[in-house]
Amino acid sequence: MSTLNESALNELKKIAEKIYKDLENSRVPSLELPARTKTNIIFDERYRVWKYGSQFIKRSATSLPSAYMLLRTMYMIDFIRQMIEQNKTSTLRELYYISEGWKNAKFESQDESDKLAEDLEIMTKKLREDFKLRPEEDGARVIGNIVIEEITRGGEKRRIHCQDDVGDSGYSIPYNVEKEKLRFVETSADKVIAVETGGMFDRLVENRFDEKSNSILVHLKGQPARSTRRFIKRLNEELNLPVIVFTDGDPWSYRIYASVAYGAIKTAHISEYLATPSAQFLGVTPSDILNYELPSDELNKEDISALKSELKDPRFQDEFWINEIKLQLEIKKKAEQQALAKYGLDYVTDVYLPEKMVEMGYEV
């Protein structure tokens, strides 16, 4: 049992002990946790991340739905205990189906079981990965001059050079990227470039941009998984590597950047573990659509609504974002990263990225 798993189990036992003591002392069993409402999720201007506010709710057995949820909580804690003690893991989907054997404690939907797993994170201040719970999606890919030491299935330490020891697909980030599982041994790279789309990641790899720019390339796979965001944050904090996020030029891609930099509302309780507030946005911007005369598509109603919402979003309140979003609403255009192929397959690595990165103060 790892130190992280043991610590998580101890915190879960405290929750079970609280319920037991309530019953032992003839009190109605109850648990208290932060209210998971929009009004109780605030953007912390100091740390530049989403956090829960001061509103709390009490979940007690005074109502039937709450009593069932407390029962499910106890079953889930016991299930997690068994996994930790047996050194097994479960996907969130498997957890939902496991509950079919819990009789009255079974979940009505996976959304219900997922939220309870998040509640346990909130109450224990631990990550679900510490509970041996993992998502369905796999981690992103990495290419770059960095040596990673990972614990294998057999419990041995294996060192992987993410250029020399991998194929074109790169190193695949595992669901658990904490120090007990994965360690950064050494790197000569001087920056991290997080790329939204698989097509563009593969283009940069084929053009060997990781070598040319002395960068670690990370494929975000669209909205990045928690393990990917945690991996990027560790690179930034432990190796002091600046992070650049390279996305499409549309409002949904801006939110992908924001989730890397500032966290997401859904994971407000663990933003300090996942967010990299110093991360910089590279593009594609509405200005790029005009300056580089990129092929583009018309904004649809959903795009326009999202952009207007971002004008009020605390993550997009600096002059750069306000100007770019207003420009996009004016020209009513959006563009993909692959639009740069208009000028040839090497244009993005020979011209576009070097120009943009020099503007941002990087040597390429």
C-alpha positions in Angstrom: 0.0 0.0 0.0 1.5 3.3 -1.0 1.7 6.3 1.3 -0.9 8.2 -0.8 -3.3 5.3 -0.7 -2.8 4.8 3.0 -3.4 8.5 3.7 -6.6 8.4 1.6 -7.9 5.3 3.3 -7.3 7.0 6.7 -9.4 10.0 5.7 -12.2 7.8 4.3 -12.2 5.9 7.6 -12.8 9.1 9.4 -16.0 9.6 7.4 -17.1 6.1 8.3 -16.3 6.7 12.0 -18.4 9.8 12.0 -21.4 7.9 10.7 -20.8 5.1 13.3 -20.5 7.5 16.2 -23.7 9.3 15.2 -25.5 5.9 15.3 -23.8 4.8 18.5 -24.9 8.0 20.2 -28.5 7.8 18.9 -27.9 10.8 16.6 -29.3 11.1 13.0 -26.3 10.2 10.8 -25.0 13.2 8.8 -22.1 14.5 6.7 -21.2 18.1 5.8 -19.6 19.2 2.6 -19.3 22.3 0.5 -22.4 23.2 -1.6 -21.8 22.2 -5.2 -23.7 25.1 -6.7 -22.7 27.8 -9.1 -23.1 30.4 -6.5 -20.6 28.6 -4.2 -17.9 28.3 -6.9 -15.7 31.4 -7.0 -12.7 32.4 -9.0 -9.8 33.0 -6.6 -8.1 36.1 -8.1 -5.0 35.6 -5.9 -4.3 32.0 -7.0 -6.1 32.3 -10.4 -8.1 29.1 -10.0 -11.7 28.0 -9.3 -12.5 27.2 -5.7 -15.5 26.4 -3.5 -16.8 29.2 -1.3 -18.0 29.1 2.3 -21.5 27.6 1.7 -22.0 24.1 3.1 -24.8 21.6 3.0 -25.6 18.8 5.4 -26.5 15.4 4.1 -28.4 13.6 6.8 -30.7 10.6 7.2 -33.7 12.8 7.9 -34.9 12.3 4.3 -35.0 9.1 2.4 -32.9 10.2 -0.6 -30.1 11.5 1.8 -30.3 8.3 3.8 -29.8 6.2 0.7 -26.8 8.5 -0.3 -25.2 7.9 3.1 -25.7 4.2 2.7 -24.0 4.4 -0.8 -21.2 6.4 0.8 -20.5 3.6 3.3 -20.6 1.0 0.5 -18.3 3.0 -1.7 -15.8 3.6 1.2 -15.7 -0.1 1.9 -15.2 -0.9 -1.9 -12.3 1.6 -2.0 -10.8 0.0 1.1 -10.9 -3.4 -0.5 -9.3 -2.1 -3.7 -6.5 -0.4 -1.8 -5.8 -3.5 0.4 -5.9 -5.8 -2.6 -3.9 -3.4 -4.8 -6.6 -3.3 -7.5 -8.1 -0.4 -9.4 -11.6 0.3 -10.9 -12.8 2.6 -13.6 -15.7 4.9 -12.7 -17.9 2.9 -15.1 -17.0 -0.4 -13.3 -17.8 1.3 -9.9 -21.3 2.1 -11.2 -21.9 -1.6 -12.2 -20.3 -2.9 -9.0 -23.1 -1.1 -7.1 -25.6 -3.4 -8.8 -24.7 -5.9 -6.0 -25.2 -3.4 -3.2 -29.0 -4.0 -3.1 -30.7 -0.8 -1.8 -27.4 1.1 -2.1 -27.1 0.7 -5.8 -26.8 3.8 -7.9 -29.6 4.9 -10.3 -27.1 6.3 -12.8 -23.3 6.7 -13.4 -23.7 10.4 -12.9 -24.8 9.7 -9.4 -21.8 7.5 -8.6 -19.4 9.9 -10.3 -20.7 12.7 -8.1 -20.3 10.7 -4.9 -16.7 9.9 -5.9 -16.2 13.7 -6.2 -17.9 14.3 -2.9 -15.3 11.9 -1.3 -12.5 13.9 -2.9 -14.0 17.1 -1.5 -14.5 15.7 2.1 -11.1 14.0 2.3 -9.1 16.6 0.3 -7.6 13.6 -1.7 -7.6 12.7 -5.3 -9.8 9.9 -6.7 -6.6 8.4 -8.0 -5.6 7.9 -4.4 -8.8 5.9 -4.0 -7.7 3.6 -6.9 -10.5 5.0 -9.1 -9.5 5.8 -12.7 -11.4 7.4 -15.6 -12.3 5.5 -18.8 -10.2 7.7 -21.1 -6.5 7.1 -21.4 -3.9 9.8 -20.8 -2.4 12.0 -23.5 0.9 11.5 -25.5 4.2 13.1 -24.8 7.3 13.6 -27.0 10.4 15.5 -25.9 13.8 15.4 -24.4 12.9 14.2 -20.9 13.6 11.1 -19.0 10.8 9.7 -16.9 11.0 7.0 -14.3 7.8 5.0 -14.0 6.9 2.1 -11.7 6.0 -0.9 -13.9 3.3 -3.5 -13.3 5.9 -5.7 -11.6 6.8 -2.9 -9.2 10.2 -2.2 -10.8 11.5 1.3 -11.8 11.9 1.8 -15.5 13.4 4.8 -17.1 12.0 6.1 -20.4 13.5 8.7 -22.7 10.6 10.4 -24.3 12.4 10.8 -27.6 14.8 7.9 -27.9 12.7 5.1 -26.2 9.3 5.8 -27.9 7.8 5.6 -31.3 6.0 8.3 -33.2 3.0 8.0 -30.9 5.2 9.0 -27.9 5.0 8.2 -24.2 1.5 7.6 -23.0 0.6 9.4 -19.7 -0.8 7.0 -17.1 -3.9 7.8 -15.1 -1.8 8.1 -11.9 1.0 10.7 -12.3 1.9 11.3 -8.7 5.5 11.1 -7.5 5.1 7.7 -6.0 4.3 6.3 -9.5 6.1 8.7 -11.8 9.3 10.8 -11.4 11.0 13.3 -13.7 14.7 12.3 -13.8 16.2 14.9 -16.1 15.4 17.1 -19.1 17.2 19.6 -21.2 14.0 21.0 -22.7 13.2 24.6 -21.8 9.4 24.7 -22.4 6.2 22.7 -22.7 3.9 23.0 -25.7 0.5 21.6 -25.1 -1.3 20.9 -28.4 -5.1 20.5 -28.6 -5.6 18.2 -31.7 -4.0 14.9 -32.5 -3.5 15.9 -36.1 -1.4 18.9 -35.2 0.5 17.0 -32.5 1.4 14.4 -35.1 2.5 17.2 -37.5 4.8 18.7 -34.9 6.2 15.3 -34.1 6.8 14.4 -37.8 8.5 17.8 -38.4 10.6 17.1 -35.2 9.5 20.4 -33.7 10.2 19.0 -30.2 13.9 18.9 -31.2 14.0 22.2 -33.2 12.3 24.2 -30.4 13.8 22.2 -27.5 10.3 21.6 -26.2 8.3 18.8 -24.6 5.2 18.3 -26.7 2.0 17.2 -25.0 -1.2 16.1 -26.8 -4.2 17.4 -24.9 -6.7 15.3 -26.8 -9.3 18.0 -26.8 -10.5 18.7 -23.3 -7.6 17.3 -21.4 -7.9 14.5 -18.9 -7.1 15.2 -15.2 -3.9 13.1 -15.5 -2.7 15.3 -18.4 -3.4 18.5 -16.6 -1.7 17.2 -13.5 1.3 16.0 -15.6 1.7 19.5 -17.1 1.4 21.2 -13.7 4.2 19.0 -12.4 6.4 19.8 -15.4 5.8 23.5 -14.7 6.4 23.5 -11.0 9.0 20.8 -10.5 11.2 21.5 -13.6 10.3 25.2 -13.8 9.3 24.8 -17.5 6.9 27.5 -19.0 3.8 26.1 -20.6 2.4 27.2 -23.9 -1.1 26.0 -25.0 -1.6 25.8 -28.8 -5.3 25.3 -29.8 -7.8 25.9 -32.5 -9.3 29.4 -32.9 -12.8 29.0 -31.5 -14.5 29.6 -28.1 -14.4 26.0 -27.1 -10.7 25.8 -27.6 -10.2 28.9 -25.5 -12.0 27.0 -22.7 -9.6 24.1 -23.2 -6.7 26.6 -22.6 -8.5 28.0 -19.6 -9.0 24.5 -18.1 -5.2 24.0 -18.3 -4.4 27.4 -16.9 -7.1 28.0 -14.3 -9.0 24.7 -13.8 -12.6 23.9 -14.5 -15.8 24.5 -12.5 -16.4 20.7 -12.3 -13.0 20.2 -10.6 -13.0 23.3 -8.4 -12.2 21.3 -5.3 -8.9 20.2 -6.8 -7.9 23.1 -8.9 -4.7 23.6 -7.0 -3.6 20.1 -8.0 -4.5 20.5 -11.7 -4.2 24.1 -12.8 -1.2 25.9 -14.2 -2.0 29.6 -13.9 1.2 30.7 -15.6 0.3 28.8 -18.8 0.2 31.0 -21.9 -2.1 30.9 -24.9 -0.5 30.9 -28.3 -3.3 30.6 -30.8 -4.9 30.3 -33.3 -6.4 33.8 -32.6 -9.0 35.8 -34.5 -6.1 38.2 -35.3 -4.2 35.2 -36.9 -7.2 34.5 -39.1 -6.8 38.0 -40.6 -3.0 38.3 -40.5 -2.3 34.9 -41.9 -5.4 34.9 -44.2 -6.4 31.5 -42.9 -9.3 29.4 -44.2 -12.1 29.8 -41.8 -15.7 28.8 -41.0 -18.7 31.0 -40.0 -19.5 31.2 -36.3 -22.7 29.5 -35.4 -25.2 30.6 -32.7 -23.6 28.4 -30.1 -20.2 29.9 -30.9 -21.5 33.4 -30.6 -23.3 32.7 -27.3 -20.1 31.0 -25.9 -17.9 34.0 -26.9 -20.4 36.5 -25.2 -20.3 34.3 -22.1 -16.5 34.4 -22.1 -16.5 38.2 -22.1 -18.0 37.9 -18.6 -15.8 34.9 -17.6 -13.2 36.0 -15.0 -10.6 33.9 -16.8 -10.8 36.1 -19.9 -10.8 39.6 -18.5 -7.4 40.8 -19.5 -6.9 43.2 -22.5 -5.7 40.4 -24.9 -8.7 38.2 -24.5 -11.3 41.1 -24.5 -9.8 42.4 -27.7 -9.6 39.0 -29.5 -13.1 37.9 -28.5 -14.6 41.2 -29.6 -12.7 40.9 -32.9 -14.0 37.4 -33.4 -17.6 38.5 -32.8 -17.0 41.2 -35.4 -15.5 39.1 -38.1 -17.8 36.1 -37.2 -15.0 33.6 -38.2 -13.3 30.6 -36.5 -10.4 28.5 -37.7 -8.7 25.2 -37.0 -5.0 24.7 -36.4 -4.8 22.6 -39.6 -5.9 25.7 -41.6 -2.2 26.6 -41.5 -1.6 23.8 -44.0 -2.8 26.2 -46.6 0.8 27.2 -46.9 2.3 23.7 -46.8 2.9 21.0 -44.3 6.0 22.6 -42.9 4.6 26.1 -42.5 3.4 25.7 -39.0 6.8 24.6 -37.7 9.0 26.7 -40.0 7.1 30.0 -39.9 3.9 30.2 -37.8 5.1 28.8 -34.4 8.5 30.4 -34.5 7.0 33.8 -35.3 4.4 33.5 -32.5 6.9 32.2 -30.0 9.4 35.0 -30.7 6.6 37.5 -30.1 6.0 35.8 -26.7 9.7 36.1 -25.9 11.0 32.6 -26.6 14.0 31.7 -28.7 13.3 29.1 -31.4 
